[in-house]
């Protein structure tokens, strides 16, 4: 996930925002996911929310925070992410800095 303040939001990111119903999506094969360059953009948080909600076999979500994100924003993101519902009771979220 790459944040570029000089670029308009991509069509893929806009489609993620525009989709209202993900009932068709099941990520049953997903066990571990690593996301790098993570920022506090809503699209990124929505993506993680979707992965957590639709991955019944998920064990680990590793999130590497972008170095431009300050510690206060990181804490806010973490507080929000741990409240998201999870399809897997074993899903763990780990935040790291580069």
C-alpha positions as CSV (number, residue, x, y, z in Angstrom):
1,X,0.0,0.0,0.0
2,X,1.7,3.1,-1.2
3,X,0.6,6.5,-0.2
4,X,1.4,9.3,-2.6
5,X,-0.2,12.7,-1.6
6,X,0.4,14.0,-5.1
7,X,-1.6,11.3,-6.9
8,X,-5.4,11.1,-7.2
9,X,-6.9,8.0,-5.7
10,X,-6.7,5.0,-8.0
11,X,-9.8,3.4,-9.6
12,X,-9.1,0.2,-7.6
13,X,-9.1,2.1,-4.4
14,X,-12.3,3.9,-5.4
15,X,-14.0,0.6,-6.2
16,X,-13.1,-0.7,-2.7
17,X,-14.7,2.4,-1.2
18,X,-17.8,2.2,-3.6
19,X,-18.6,-1.5,-2.9
20,X,-21.3,-1.8,-0.3
21,X,-21.8,-5.5,-0.2
22,X,-19.0,-8.0,0.1
23,X,-21.2,-11.0,1.0
24,X,-19.9,-12.9,-2.0
25,X,-16.3,-12.6,-0.8
26,X,-14.8,-15.4,1.3
27,X,-11.0,-15.5,1.7
28,X,-11.0,-19.0,3.1
29,X,-7.5,-19.7,1.8
30,X,-5.9,-16.7,3.5
31,X,-3.7,-17.6,6.6
32,X,-1.1,-14.8,6.8
33,X,-1.1,-11.4,5.2
34,X,1.7,-8.8,5.3
35,X,1.0,-5.2,4.4
36,X,3.9,-2.7,4.0
37,X,3.9,1.1,3.8
38,X,0.6,1.2,5.7
39,X,-0.8,4.7,6.4
40,X,-3.9,5.9,8.1
41,X,-5.8,6.3,4.9
42,X,-9.4,5.1,5.0
43,X,-9.0,2.8,2.0
44,X,-6.2,0.9,3.8
45,X,-8.2,0.5,7.0
46,X,-11.2,-0.6,5.0
47,X,-9.1,-3.2,3.3
48,X,-7.9,-4.6,6.6
49,X,-11.5,-4.6,7.9
50,X,-12.6,-6.6,4.9
51,X,-9.7,-9.1,5.2
52,X,-10.5,-9.6,8.9
53,X,-14.2,-10.1,8.3
54,X,-13.9,-12.5,5.4
55,X,-10.9,-14.7,6.3
56,X,-12.1,-17.6,8.6
57,X,-8.6,-19.3,8.6
58,X,-6.6,-16.1,9.1
59,X,-3.9,-16.4,11.8
60,X,-1.7,-13.3,11.4
61,X,-1.9,-9.8,9.9
62,X,1.5,-8.1,9.9
63,X,1.3,-4.4,9.2
64,X,4.4,-2.4,8.6
65,X,3.7,1.2,9.3
66,X,5.0,3.8,6.8
67,X,7.8,5.8,8.3
68,X,5.9,9.1,7.8
69,X,3.1,8.0,10.1
70,X,3.5,9.6,13.6
71,X,3.1,7.6,16.8
72,X,-0.3,9.2,17.6
73,X,-1.7,8.2,14.3
74,X,-0.3,4.7,14.7
75,X,-2.0,4.3,18.1
76,X,-5.4,5.6,16.6
77,X,-5.1,3.0,13.8
78,X,-4.3,0.2,16.2
79,X,-7.2,1.1,18.4
80,X,-9.5,1.1,15.4
81,X,-8.2,-2.1,13.9
82,X,-8.5,-4.2,17.1
83,X,-12.2,-3.4,17.3
84,X,-13.0,-4.7,13.9
85,X,-15.0,-8.0,13.8
86,X,-13.0,-11.1,12.8
87,X,-14.1,-14.2,11.0
88,X,-11.2,-16.0,12.7
89,X,-11.0,-15.9,16.5
90,X,-7.2,-16.7,16.1
91,X,-6.4,-13.7,13.9
92,X,-3.7,-11.6,15.5
93,X,-2.7,-8.1,14.3
94,X,1.0,-7.1,14.7
95,X,2.2,-3.5,14.0
96,X,5.8,-2.9,13.1
97,X,7.9,0.1,12.1
98,X,10.5,-0.2,9.3
